Amino acid sequence: MTLLIIAYLGGALTILSPCILPILPFVFARAGQPFVRSTLPMLAGMAATFALVATLAAVGGSWAIRANEYGRLAAIVLLALFGASLLSPRFASTLARPIVDLGNNLLNANGGGRAAPTVKSALILGVATGLLWAPCAGPILGLVLTGAALQGANLQTTFLLAAYAAGAATSLAVALLVGGRIFAAMKRSLGLGDRIRQGLGAAVLAGVAVIALGLDTSLLSRLSYASTASLEQAVLDRLHAKPAAGAPAEVASNGVMIADAKKPFRSDLPVEGYAPSLDGAVEWLNSKPLATEQLRGKVVLVDFWTYSCINCIRTIPYVKAWAEKYADQGLVVIGVHAPEFAFEKKLDNVKKAVGDFEIGYPVAIDNDYKIWRAFENSYWPAGYLIDAEGQIRYHHFGEGNYGRTEKAIQDLLREAGSQMTSSAPVAPDAKGVEASPDLGNIRSGETYLGYEQAANFASPEGLQADAPHEYSIAEPGLNGWGLSGTWTVGKDQARLDQAGGGITYRFSARDLHLVLGPGTDGKPIRFQVTVDGKAPGADHGSDIDADGNGTVTATRLYQLVRQSGTVGARNFQIRFLDPGVQAYAFTFG
């Protein structure tokens, strides 16, 4: 029930996000129509269609992607006719002759004919609008889709997506009711009914043109990358926690503690429940298998991570520093490696990553997500602190807030009887890809190259699922990307079929990273990077030289750009000199 509430509130917040703009003309074209017979069926059709398509996208294959593309084309044609009929009642009447049923439905839906709007016509327009709706994948929708990817197709996924869509439909309905009153007042006082109708028709046609030309994604990315992420994250943080009854809401105190020497120290961290079992790992690195019972009396930090996740990588220096600093005080750190991509399930890849990051604490390989599900986790990275009695007392999702987490560690160690003295928080000397992000200058976000989650694809050929195809790309807009050469785009990665192909991305951030891997034969793959058409020079990342040369030797995250001066929008291009490379995702810092 909690997740359903979260999903509903996340959908309601989309009214504040630029990603809702392309469908607003279609929704406000219903202003002034009867709510029950016109507006409500349209919003219901839109929500139901989005939930269905999003479910298919979350768990389906290439056939679902192609079906959605055909549906999108049909929706564009349908709504273009609808907009034209708003502009001209004569056109609506003419349209009704060759396609009587469809024409009458459209005419009734926009109020241009004599008949009253019908539930059927409004529902048709709602279905068409739902096919065009592509809301921002903020934290809440990301939570739903991540769960679908990890747990497979189930009714819960559909219910959550339906709740998300219902939330968006609710906020649109409220806006429409307010808009309807404004339009009605304008009609009464100014007699602008025809002009309003024609203006709405023009807005609908403009919206259809923008979506059909693929301009909506680049325009919206310019408006706001952050979107409603901060609001959605606040909802998640408020509703995800499960403190015990009567427990305080704060997760850790940042103030000065005054201890009573006669009483044992007791932290004010809330009890969130007993820690679940650590059984289910397919392998343990740096340790024999550890059971929850063995850890009683110790304070345990369980850190969920995966080795190609940039947010996890930037957290590792702090987790290592805590493991070293507090080991003698009774802290045990356990890394739970839960893979996002298929290549992260390969034990040899994880072993190499553990060695490269110089991780010495125990790592549980959770390829089957049994520990992940036991903790009801949905994030990378995610940290859970367990006290000496086996109770979860603190959690943190994502990177950052290191001072608060370390304060929570100290609190629980003192509660367990440690006589540790106060000390400054750790300040690891993180370099290269492990360095903290430049949050003030990030305008680009994580971008997947596989068709299941791809967005802002700017090559004019469009993504072709699971088949070799020749692509081209010229000048994408901000946060747009494209392929050049012959590629086969799969569910979670794009594979280069012939040497000489490349990837172009228009980004704005200090750092650009790309998850890359060699082909099935494992041979190294040479590549060359340019920034604004030139060698990167001082702006090169840690995995290339100043001339932009690098080699893919293992499947991992590669840092390709680190801007040394003023951060601004730049054109990134990578060209591969050998075939077979597999590209997974861009991340930024």
SETI-105055 format. One record per atom (N, C-alpha, C): residue in one letter; x, y, z. Coordinates in steps of 0.05 Angstrom, whole numbers, plus 5000, padded with zeros to 4 digits. Layout:
N
AXYZ
...
//
This chain:
589
M501649765000
M500050005000
M501750255000
T504050245016
T505850485017
T506850554989
L507750344974
L508850394947
L506750504929
L504250414932
L502050514915
L501650814921
I501850894946
I501551174953
I503851334942
I506351224944
I508651364933
I508351404903
A507551194889
A507151204860
A505051414852
Y502851414867
Y500651604861
Y501651894865
L503051944887
L504052214892
L506152304871
G507852104863
G509752164842
G508452244816
G506252104809
G504752174785
G503552454787
A502452514811
A501252774815
A503253004812
L505752954818
L507853154816
L508653214787
T507853044768
T508653094741
T507453344729
I505253444741
I504053694731
I505953924734
L507953904753
L509954114757
L512454074739
S512453854724
S514853794708
S514553864679
P516653954666
P516554014637
P515653774620
C516053534630
C515453294613
C512453274607
I510853414622
I507953404618
I507053594596
L508753784588
L507953994569
L506853894543
P508053684530
P507053604503
P504153524503
I503053424525
I500353334524
I498353534535
L499253754546
L497453954557
L495454064537
P496354124512
P494454234492
P492154044488
F492653774487
F490553584482
F488553574506
V489753604530
V488053594554
V486353844556
F487554084553
F486054324556
F484154374533
A484454224511
A482454244490
A479754134499
R479654004522
R477153894533
R475754094552
A477054324556
A475954524575
A473154604565
G471254614584
G468554694577
G466754464571
Q467854224567
Q466153984561
Q465153864588
P463053704586
P462053574611
P464153394623
F464653424649
F466953274662
F466452974661
V464052884668
V463652594670
V463652454643
R462452584623
R462152454597
R464552514578
S466152714584
S468252794565
S470952784578
T471452944599
T474052974611
T474952714625
L473152604642
L473852364657
L474552124639
P472952064618
P473751834601
P476451884587
M476952134579
M479552194566
M481852144585
L481652244610
L483852204629
L484151914636
A481851764638
A481951484644
A483351324622
G482651394597
G483951264574
G486851324573
M487651574578
M490451644578
M491951494600
A490951484624
A492251344646
A492551044641
A490350924631
A490350634626
A492350564604
T492450724583
T494250674561
T497150704570
F497750914585
F500450944595
F501250714612
A499550624631
A500250404648
A500850144632
L499250094611
L499649864594
L502249874579
V502750104566
V505250134550
V507650134568
A507550264591
A509850264609
A510349984620
T508349824625
T508649554634
T510149394613
L509249424588
L510549274566
L513549364563
A513949624566
A516649724564
A518449624586
A517249584610
A518849494633
A519649204630
V517949034619
V518448754619
V518448624592
G517848774571
G517648664544
G520148674529
G520048574505
G522348564487
G521948754464
S523448694442
S523448884419
S520648904406
W519048694408
W516348704396
W514748924409
A515048954435
A513549164449
A514449444441
I517049474437
I518049734428
I516949804401
R516949614382
R515949664355
R512949724356
A511449564373
A508549614375
A507949894385
N509649984405
N509250244416
N509750464394
E511850414377
E512450614356
E510050634337
Y508950404329
Y506650414310
Y504250554323
G503850494349
G501650634363
G502150924365
R504651004369
R505351294370
R504651434344
L505351304321
L504751424295
L501751454291
A500251244299
A497351254296
A496151484313
A497351514338
A496351724356
A496951994344
I499252034332
I499952294320
I498052364298
V497352164281
V495452224259
V492752294271
L491752134290
L489152174302
L488952454315
L490952534330
L490852794344
L491253024324
A492752974302
A492953184282
A490253244269
L488653034264
L485953064253
L484253214274
F484553134299
F483053264320
F483653564322
G486153634320
G486953924321
G485854074297
A485953944273
A484954084249
A481954124251
S480553934263
S477653964266
S476954184286
L478654234306
L478254454324
L478554724309
L480454734291
L480954974276
L478555044257
S477454834245
S475454874225
S473154674227
P470754764236
P468454584236
P467854474208
R468354634187
R467854534160
R469754294154
F472254314162
F474054084158
F473053844174
A472053894198
A471053664214
A468653534200
S466953694188
S464653584174
S465653424149
T467553524135
T468653384111
T470053124120
L471453134142
L472852894152
L470952674158
A468552744167
A466552544175
A465552384151
R465752484127
R464552344104
R466052094097
P468852094093
P470151844085
P470551654109
I470751754133
I471051574156
I468951654176
V466551564172
V464251664186
V464551624216
D465051384225
D465151324253
D467351484267
L469751474256
L472051604269
L471551904268
G470652004245
G470152294242
G468052394262
N465852244266
N463852324285
N464952334313
N466552124320
N467752114346
N469552354351
L471152424332
L472952654335
L471352914337
L469252944320
L467653184320
L466153214346
N465052994356
N463753004382
N465653074405
A468152964402
A470053004424
A470853294426
N471053434404
N471953714406
N469653914407
G467253814406
G464954004409
G464454164384
G465654094361
G465354254337
G462754184322
G461553954328
G459053874315
G456653934331
R454453834322
R451953894337
R451453694359
A452553454356
A452053244376
A453653304401
A452653204424
A454053244449
A456453044450
P458553124465
P460852944467
P459952674479
T461252464470
T460652194479
T462952084495
V462251884512
V464351754528
V466351614509
K465251494488
K466951344469
K468951524455
S468051754446
S469951934432
S472052044450
A471252114475
A473252214494
A475251994501
L474351744503
L476151524510
L478151484488
I477251504462
I479151474440
I481351684441
L480551934447
L482652144449
L484452094473
G483351984495
G485051924518
G487151704511
V486251504497
V488151294488
V490351404471
A489551584452
A491551704434
A493551874450
T492552024469
T494252194485
T496152024503
G495051804514
G496751624530
G499051504515
L498651454488
L500851344472
L503051544468
L502351804470
L504452014466
L505752094491
W504552024514
W505552124539
W508151974547
A510252114551
A512751994560
A513852154584
P512752104608
P513552264631
P516452224639
C517552424654
C520352404663
C520652164682
A522852024678
A523451794696
A524751894721
G523252024738
G524352124763
G524751894783
P525551954808
P526151744827
P523851554831
I521351644832
I519151464838
I518551284815
L518451384790
L518051214767
L520451024764
G522851124770
G525150954769
G525050724789
L523850774813
L523450564832
L521650344822
V519450424809
V517550234798
V518850064776
L520250194757
L521450054735
L523749884743
T525349974764
T527449804774
T526349554786
G524249584801
G522949344813
G521949154791
A520849254770
A519949084748
A522248934735
A524549074731
A526848954719
A527948734736
L527948774762
L529248584780
L527348344787
Q524748394788
Q522948184797
Q521248074775
G521448184751
G519948064729
G517148164728
A515648064708
A512948154703
A511048054726
N509548234737
N507548154757
N505448374759
L503248304773
L501048494775
L501848744791
Q503748714810
Q504548944826
Q505649164809
T507249084788
T508449284770
T506149444756
T504149294746
T501949434732
T500449614751
F499849514775
F498449684795
F499949934802
L502649914805
L504250144812
L504250344789
L504550244764
L504550424741
L501850554738
A499650404743
A496950514742
A496650734763
A497750684787
A497550894808
A499051144800
Y501351104787
Y502951334778
Y501351494757
A500151354738
A498551484717
A496151614729
A494851484748
A492451594761
A493151854775
G495551864788
G496352114801
G496652344781
A497852284758
A498152484738
A495452574727
A493652384722
A491052444712
A489552624732
T489852564758
T488452724779
T489353024778
S492053064776
S493053334776
S492153474750
L492053334728
L491053444703
L488153524704
A486553344718
A483653394721
A483253654737
V484753694758
V484553934774
V485154184757
A487454164742
A488154384725
A486054444704
L484854224693
L482854254672
L480354384683
L479554314708
L477154434720
L477554734724
V479954804733
V480555094737
V480655234710
G481955094690
G482155214663
G479355244651
G477655044656
G474955054644
G473355294654
R473655364680
R472255594691
R473255854678
I475955864674
I477156104662
I476056134634
F476055914618
F475155934591
F472156014590
A470555904608
A467755964608
A467256264614
A468856374633
A468556654639
A469356824615
M471456744601
M472256894577
M470056884556
K468756664553
K466556644533
K464256824540
R463656834566
R461356994574
R461957294572
S464357374579
S464957664580
S466057774554
L467457604539
L468657714515
L467657594489
G466057384490
G465057264466
G467157154448
L469257034460
L471456934444
L471356634440
G469056514440
G468856224438
G470256114414
D469756224390
D470956124366
D473956164366
R474856394376
R477756444377
R479156244396
I477856194419
I478956004438
I479155734425
R476955644412
R477055384399
R479255364378
Q479555574362
Q481655574341
Q484455584354
G484655734375
G487255744389
G488055474400
L486055324411
L486655054421
L487354874398
G485954904376
G486654744353
G489454784344
A490355044343
A493055104335
A495054984355
A494355004381
A496154894401
A496454584398
V494154454393
V494254164389
V496054094365
L495654234342
L497254184319
L500254244324
A500754454339
A503554514345
A504754294363
G503254194382
G504253974399
G504753724383
V502953664364
V503253424347
V505853454330
A506253694319
A508653744303
A511253714319
V511253824343
V513653804360
V514253514366
I512153354373
I512653074381
I513452914356
A512052964333
A512652804309
A515452854300
L516553094304
L519253164295
L521353084316
G520452974338
G522352894359
G523653124374
L522353364372
L523553594385
L522853614415
D520853464423
D519853494451
D522053424471
T523553204466
T525553124486
T527753324490
S528753424467
S530953624470
S530053884481
L527553974474
L526554224485
L526154204515
L525053974524
L524453944552
L527053914568
S529053784556
S531553764570
S532854034575
R532354224557
R533354494561
R531854634584
L529254574586
L527654714606
L528554634634
S528954374638
S529654294665
S530554004665
Y533053954673
Y533953684676
Y533053574703
A533253744723
A532553644750
A529653584753
S527853734739
S525053684739
S524053674768
T522353474774
T521153464801
T522653264818
A525153204811
A526652994825
A526853054855
S527453304862
S527753364891
S525053324906
L522853404893
L520253364906
L519653064909
E520152914887
E519552624888
E521352494909
Q523952574911
Q525652444930
Q524752504958
A523652744963
A522652804990
A520252624997
V518552564977
V516352384982
V517452104989
L519452014973
L520551754978
L521751735006
D523351935014
D524651935040
D522651935062
R520352065058
R518352095079
R516751835082
L516151695060
L514451465061
L515851195062
H518451195053
H519850935052
H520750835079
A521451025097
A522450945124
A520250805140
K521150615156
K519150455172
K520050465202
P519950695215
P520750705243
P518750565260
A519750475283
A517950335301
A516050545314
A513850445325
A511850625337
A513150785359
G512551045358
G513551215379
G516451305376
A517851195355
A520651275351
A520851545339
P522951695345
P523351955333
P523851935303
A523052145289
A523352145260
A526152195250
E527752335266
E530452405256
E532152155255
V533852125235
V535551895232
V538151915247
A539052155252
A541552185267
A541652475277
S542952505299
S543252765311
S545852895303
N545853135294
N548253275287
N549253465310
G547753465332
G548553635354
G550653505372
V551353655393
V553353555413
V551853385433
M552953145439
M551652965458
M552753015486
I550953025505
I551753055533
I550952795547
A552952625553
A552452365564
A552352375595
D550652215606
D550552175635
D552351945642
A554452005657
A556451805663
A555251565678
K552951595692
K551751385707
K550051205690
K549251285666
K547551135649
K548951055623
P548450815613
P549650745587
P548450925565
F550150985545
F549251155524
F547151015507
R545151165500
R543051055482
R542551255460
S542951165435
S542551335412
S539651395408
D539051625396
D536251685389
D535551595361
L537151435349
L536451325322
L534051135325
P532151155308
P529750985310
P530250695303
V528650515314
V528750235307
V526950195282
E528150105260
E526650075235
E525749785231
G526449605249
G525849325246
G528349155248
Y527948895251
Y530248715253
Y531548665226
A534148635225
A535548595200
A534948325189
P534348305163
P533848045151
P536347875148
S536047635139
S538247445135
S540047535112
L542647465115
L544547505093
L544847255076
D543147055080
D543246815064
D542346885035
G543346735016
G542446764989
G544646864970
A546946944981
A549147024964
A550246784949
V550946814924
V551946594908
V554946554913
E556246754925
E559146744931
E559846964950
W561846924966
W562947134984
W565847184976
L566647444975
L569347514970
L570547644995
N573047594999
N574547705022
N573647585049
S571947385049
S570947275074
S569447015069
K569246855089
K567346625088
K564546735091
P562546585084
P559746685087
P559146775116
L557846995118
L557147115144
L554147095149
A553347015173
A550546995180
A549947215200
T547347305199
T546547525217
T547147455246
E546747205254
E547147125282
E550047155290
Q551947105271
Q554747135278
Q555547425284
L553947615274
L554647895277
L553448035301
R551947885317
R550748005341
R553048105359
G552648345370
G554648465386
G556348665370
K556148645344
K557648825326
K555649025314
V556749255306
V555249445290
V555949385261
V553949355244
V554349255216
V553349465197
L554949535177
L554149705155
L553849525131
V551349505120
V550849345096
V550649555073
D552449525054
D552649725032
D551949585006
F549549654994
F548749544968
F550149704946
W551449564927
W552849704906
W553049524882
T553949644859
T554549494835
T556849634822
Y558649484810
Y561349604805
Y561449804782
S559549824764
S559650014743
S557850264748
C556650274772
C554850494779
C556650724790
I556450954776
I558151184784
I557551284812
N555051274820
N554351364847
N555651174868
C555650914862
C556850724880
C559850764881
I561050814858
I564050844856
I564851084873
R563351304872
R564051544888
R563651504918
T562051304925
T561651244954
T563751064965
I565050904949
I566950704958
I569150814976
P570451044969
P572551144986
P571651195015
Y569151285019
Y568151335046
Y567651065060
V566450875046
V565850615059
V568450485067
K570550495050
K573150375057
K574350515081
A574150785081
A575250935104
A573950865130
W571250835130
W569850755154
W570650475163
A570850295144
A571550015151
A574250005165
E576150175155
E578850175167
E578850325194
K577550555195
K577650725219
K576250595243
Y574050455238
Y572350355261
Y572450055265
A574249925251
A574449625254
A575049545282
D576949685295
D577649625323
D575549695343
Q573649865335
Q571449945353
Q569049755351
G569049565332
G566849375330
G565149405305
L566049565285
L564449595261
L565249375240
V563149255229
V563549065207
V562149175182
V563649205160
V562549305135
V562149065116
I559749035105
I559248825085
I558148955060
G559548915038
G558649015013
G556848795000
V554448874991
V552648694977
V552648774948
H553948614931
H554048684902
H551648574888
A549748754881
A547248684867
A547448794839
P547748634818
P548348734791
P545948874778
E546549074762
E544549214745
E544549104717
F546949064706
F547248954679
F548148664680
A547648524658
A548348234657
A551348194662
F553048364651
F555948324654
F556848344683
E555248484699
E555948504728
E555348254744
K554048064731
K553647804744
K555947614741
K557847674724
K560147504720
K562147544744
L562647324757
L564247324782
L567047434777
D568247364754
D570947464748
D570947764745
N568847874733
N568748174731
N568548304758
V566948194776
V566748314803
V569348284818
K570648044816
K573148004830
K575248214821
K575348264795
K577248464784
K576548744795
A573948804796
A573149074805
A573849104835
V573348894851
V574048904879
V577048954883
G578648824866
G581548864867
G582349144858
D581149234836
D581749504826
D581049724846
F578849694860
F578049894880
F579349854907
E580949634909
E582349574934
E580449544957
I578349394953
I576349344974
I577249104990
G577549145016
G578448925033
G576348805051
Y574048935053
Y571948835071
Y570348615056
P568748455070
P567248235057
P565248345036
V564948195014
V563048264993
V561348014987
A558748044990
A556847834983
A555947874955
I556147664938
I555247684910
I552347604909
D550647804905
D547647764907
D546447744879
N547447564862
N546547554834
N543547484832
D542447344852
D539547274851
D537847474866
Y539047684876
Y537547904890
Y536047814914
K537047594927
K535647494951
K536047684975
I538447774978
I538947965000
I537648234994
W537848314969
W536448564960
W533548564967
R532148344961
R529248324967
R528748294996
A530548155011
A530148125039
A530148405053
F531848585044
F531948855055
F529849035043
E528348935023
E526449105009
E527749344997
N530149304986
N531749524976
N530949584947
S531449834938
S530849914911
S532950104899
Y535250134912
Y537150344905
Y539950244903
W541450374885
W544450364885
W545550644888
P547350704906
P547950544929
P545950574951
A545950394970
A544150414993
A545650295017
G545650445039
G546950355064
G545050315086
Y545250085100
Y543550025124
Y545349965147
L544850105170
L546450065194
L544849895214
I546149675223
I544949485241
I546349505268
D544849525290
D546049555316
D546949285327
A548049285351
A549149045364
A547048835370
E544448925371
E542248735376
E540948635351
G542048705328
G540948605303
G538648765291
Q538349015300
Q536149185290
Q537249395271
I535649445249
I536349655231
I535649925244
R537650105246
R537250355260
R537650595242
Y538650555218
Y539150785201
Y539450685172
H538550845153
H539050785124
H539551045109
H540951015087
H541351245069
H541451145041
F540051275023
F539951204994
F541551404978
G543151314960
G544751484943
G547351574956
E548851734941
E551351834952
E550852084968
G552952174983
G552652424998
G551852375027
N551552585042
N550752575071
N552752395087
Y555352405079
Y557252225092
Y557652305122
G557552555128
G557852635156
G555652525174
R553152525164
R550852425180
R551152125183
T551951985162
T552351695164
T554451625184
E556751765183
E558951715202
E558051765230
K556451985234
K555452035261
K553651815271
A552051695253
A550351465261
A552051225268
I554251185253
I556150965260
I557251005288
Q558151245294
Q559251305320
Q557251265342
D554751355337
D552651325357
D552251035364
L552050865344
L551450575349
L553850435362
L556250515355
L558550395367
L558650465397
R558050715404
R558050795432
R555750655447
E553550625433
E551350475446
E552050185451
A553750075434
A554649795438
A556849775458
G557749995470
G559749985491
G562450085484
S562850185460
S565550285452
S566150535468
Q568650565477
Q569550795492
Q571050995473
M570350985448
M571651155428
M571451445435
T573451595429
T573451885433
T572552025408
S571652275410
S570852425387
S573152475368
S572552465342
S574552505322
S573252635297
A574852755281
A573852885256
A572952665237
P570852725221
P569952535201
P572152475181
V571852245168
V573852165148
V573652355124
A575952395111
A576152565087
A577952425067
P576952225054
P578652065035
P579552235012
D581952175003
D583152324980
D582252184955
A579752234947
A578652094923
A579552234898
K580452084879
K581452194854
K580152054830
G580452174807
G579452054783
G576452014784
V575551774777
V572651724775
V571351714803
E572951684824
E571951664851
E571451944864
A572352154851
A572052424862
A569052504863
S568352664882
S565652754885
S564752914861
P562152914854
P561153054830
P561053354834
D561053494812
D560753784812
D557753844809
L556253824831
L553353834830
L552254094819
G553754314824
G552754574815
G552754604785
N554154434770
N554354464741
N553254234725
I551854044738
I550753814724
I548053884711
R547953874685
R545453904670
R544753664653
S546353454656
S545853204641
S545552974660
G543852784653
G543352564671
G543952294658
E543852094675
E544351814666
E542751754641
T544051644621
T542851584595
T543551294587
Y541551124583
Y541950854575
Y541950824544
L543650654533
L543750614505
L542150374495
G541350194512
G539549974505
G536750074501
Y535249954482
Y532650054475
Y530550044498
E531049884518
E529049864540
E528750124555
Q530950274559
Q530750514574
Q531950754559
A532450724533
A533650944518
A531751194517
A532951424518
A531451674516
A533251884502
N531952074489
N533352294476
N535152204453
F534351984439
F535851884416
F535452064393
A537552174381
A537352384361
A538052294333
S539052054328
S539551964301
S537051954285
P536952064261
P534452084246
P533251814238
E534851594239
E533851334232
E532051214253
G532251314278
G530651204300
G531950934309
L531450864334
L532650614345
L531350374332
Q532950184322
Q531949934311
Q532749714330
A530849574341
A531449384362
A532449114351
D534649014363
D535648744359
D536348684330
A537048884314
A537748834286
A539949024278
P541948934262
P544049124252
P542749344235
H543749584239
H542649814225
H544850034222
E544750174199
E546650394194
E545450644205
Y546950774223
Y545951024236
Y547751254228
S546651494232
S548151744227
S547251944248
I548952144253
I548352354272
I549852604265
A548552834267
A549953084261
A550353244286
E548553434292
E548753604316
E546353564334
P546553394354
P544253364373
P543953604391
G541553644401
G541053854421
G542153764448
L541953944468
L542953874494
L541653624505
N543353434514
N542553174525
N541452984503
G541753064478
G541152884457
G543552724449
W543252474439
W545452304432
W544652144408
G546652034394
G546151874371
G548451694364
L548051514345
L550051324336
L550851384308
S553251314300
S554151324273
S555451054266
G555050964242
G556050694234
G553950484238
T554850234236
T553050004238
T552949894266
W550649904279
W550349814307
W547949624309
T548049444328
T545749284336
T544949364365
V542649484367
V541749584393
V540049374407
G541049274430
G539649074445
G538149204468
K537149024486
K535449114508
K536849304527
D539449234534
D540849404553
D543549504543
Q544149464517
Q546649564507
Q546549584476
A548549734465
A548749764436
A551449644428
R551549474408
R553949334399
R554849434372
L557349514369
L558349604343
L559049374325
D557949364301
D558349134283
D560749174264
Q561449424258
Q563649474240
Q565349694251
A568049674247
A569849874257
A569250144245
G569950354260
G569550624250
G567050754260
G565250604273
G562750724284
G563350884309
G561351054317
G561751214340
G559151294354
I559451454375
I557251554391
I557751854396
T555652014393
T555752294397
T553752374419
Y554552554437
Y552852644459
Y553452944464
R551253104465
R551453384473
R550853404502
F552953454519
F552553434548
F553453694561
S552653724586
S553553954603
S554053854631
A556553804637
A557453714664
A560453724664
R561553714688
R564553704690
R565653444679
D564353214687
D565352954680
D563452804662
L564452654643
L562852474627
L564052194629
H562352004636
H563251724638
H561551554619
L562651334610
L561151154592
L561850864600
V559850704605
V560250414611
V560650264585
L563050154582
L563850014557
L564949734564
G564749564544
G565949294547
G566849194520
P568849004520
P569648884494
P567648694484
G568048594460
G566248394448
G566448124462
T565047924451
T565047654463
T567747524462
D569447604443
D572147494442
D574047614462
G573247824475
G574847944496
G577248104486
K577548144460
K579848294450
K579648594456
P581848724462
P581849004468
P580749164443
I579449384449
I578249544428
I579249834431
R580649934410
R581750204411
R579550414404
F579750644417
F577850854410
F579251124412
Q577951334402
Q578951604403
Q576651794410
V577151974428
V575152164438
V575852444428
T573752594420
T574052884414
T571953034430
V572653284437
V570753464450
V570553714433
D568253774423
D567753994405
D569553964380
G569953714371
G571353664347
G574453664350
K575453694374
K578353704378
K579253504400
A581853454400
A582853284422
A582353414449
P581653264469
P580753384495
P582953534509
G585453474505
G587653624519
G587353604549
A587353834562
A587153844591
A584453744602
D582453714584
D579853624592
D579453324590
H581653174587
H581352884584
H580752754611
G579352524609
G578752374633
G580952194641
S580652044663
S582751874673
S583251624656
D581451564637
D581751314621
D582651374593
I583351624587
I584451694560
I586851884564
D588351924543
D590552124544
D589652384533
A591452584532
A590752854524
A589952854494
D590852654479
D590052644450
D587452504446
G586252404468
G583652274467
G583751974461
N586151854463
N586451564457
N585951394481
G584551174477
G584050984499
G583450714488
T583250514507
T582750234499
T580850114518
V578849974507
V576949824523
V578149544528
T578749484553
T580049234560
T578249054577
A576349184591
A574449034608
A571849184609
T569749044617
T567149164619
T566849314645
R566949574643
R566849744667
R566150034658
L566150214678
L565650494673
L568350634666
Y568350784644
Y570750934636
Y570251234638
Q572051374651
Q571851664653
Q573251774628
L571751914611
L572752014586
L573152314585
V571752464600
V571952754601
V571952854629
R573853024636
R573653184661
R574553474653
Q572553644651
Q573153924643
Q574854064665
S577054174657
S578854294676
S578354594681
G576854714663
G576255004666
G573355044670
T572255254658
T569355314661
T567655094649
V565755004663
V564054784654
V561854904636
G561454784613
G559354874595
G558454644577
A556554694560
A555554494542
A557654434521
R558154174516
R560254094497
R559253864480
N560353834457
N559753604439
N561853394443
F560953164455
F562752934459
F562352744436
Q564652634426
Q564452424405
Q566552214411
I565851964409
I567751744412
I567551574387
R569851514375
R569951344350
R571651104356
F570550864350
F571850614356
F573350514331
L575950444335
L577550364313
L577350064308
D576149914326
D575749634323
D572749564328
P571749354315
P568949284319
P568449124345
G565949094353
G565148924375
G564649054401
V565349314404
V564949444430
V562049434438
Q561549414464
Q558749414475
Q558549664493
A556649844487
A556350084502
A553650074518
Y553750144543
Y551450104561
Y550150364570
A551650544582
A550350774594
A552351004598
F551351254594
F552851494601
F552051574630
T554051674645
T553551804671
T555252054672
F554552234691
F555952494692
F556552574720
G558452754723
G559152834750
G560253114751
//
